[in-house]
Amino acid sequence: MEKHKPVEISSGSFAFCRYFSALLLWLALLLKNQYILYFLIFAFIWAVIFRVKYSPFVLFYRYTIDLIFKSHKILVDEYDILFMHQLTLGIIIFGTFNIIFVNAIFGWIIISLFALLKTISALGYCPAAKLRRCITSRGACCNLNPTNQNK
């Protein structure tokens, strides 16, 4: 059974989180800067522990930009966002581990592919949420005949 937990955050902070994390990934890639990856690892560990409402980019936006440019509130699914944060954290750690210990070129290829995926996500289509829903619905999302999903 698929679990949902709606959480209210500002639309601006949600957009900022998506765009800023994608931008940081691209910056890390273009500058070949591991310290940006370390910062992202820290930020996503925080986000996994404290969840979307208190994730660092959402908090930063809430207490800075949102004070000047108010944005309306939206509902997001906490479990979808948590899954995305966990997946992001795992991929960034895997890429960083490869950069440091295995093969730097392979690690940067992982980061570049993930930056592309994160950009797609920032533009509004969230593959991680789709994947989570597919997993939790026991594959019903991939069913070609939607009328047979409950059988």
C-alpha positions, 0 to 999 in steps of 0.5 A, spaced: 500 500 500 502 506 498 503 511 503 502 519 503 503 524 508 502 531 505 506 537 508 505 544 506 511 548 504 512 555 500 512 554 492 518 558 492 522 554 497 520 548 493 523 551 487 529 554 490 531 547 493 530 543 486 534 549 482 539 550 487 541 543 488 541 542 480 545 548 480 550 546 485 551 539 482 553 542 475 558 547 478 561 541 482 562 538 475 564 544 471 569 546 476 571 539 478 570 541 485 569 535 491 567 540 496 561 542 493 559 535 493 561 534 500 556 540 502 551 537 498 552 530 502 551 534 508 545 538 506 542 531 503 543 528 510 540 533 514 534 533 509 533 525 510 534 526 518 529 532 518 525 531 512 522 536 507 519 541 511 526 543 515 531 541 509 537 546 509 535 549 502 527 550 504 529 553 511 534 558 507 529 560 503 524 561 508 528 565 512 531 569 507 528 570 500 521 568 502 521 574 507 521 579 501 518 575 496 512 571 499 510 565 495 504 561 496 503 554 500 503 548 496 502 541 499 508 536 497 508 528 499 513 527 504 515 520 503 516 522 495 521 527 497 524 523 502 525 517 497 528 523 492 533 525 498 535 518 500 536 517 492 540 523 491 544 522 497 546 515 495 548 517 488 552 523 490 556 519 495 557 513 490 559 518 485 564 522 490 567 515 493 568 513 486 572 520 485 576 519 491 578 512 491 576 508 485 576 512 478 575 520 478 573 520 471 568 514 472 565 518 478 565 525 474 561 521 469 556 519 475 555 526 477 554 528 470 549 523 469 545 525 475 546 532 474 542 531 468 537 527 471 536 532 477 535 538 472 530 534 469 527 533 476 528 541 477 524 542 471 518 539 474 518 531 472 520 527 478 523 521 476 524 519 483 517 520 485 515 516 479 519 510 481 517 510 489 510 510 486 511 504 482 515 500 487 510 502 493 504 500 488 507 493 486 508 495 479 501 497 478 504 504 475 507 500 469 501 496 468 498 497 460 491 496 462 489 501 468 483 498 469 486 491 472 490 495 477 486 492 483 486 485 481 
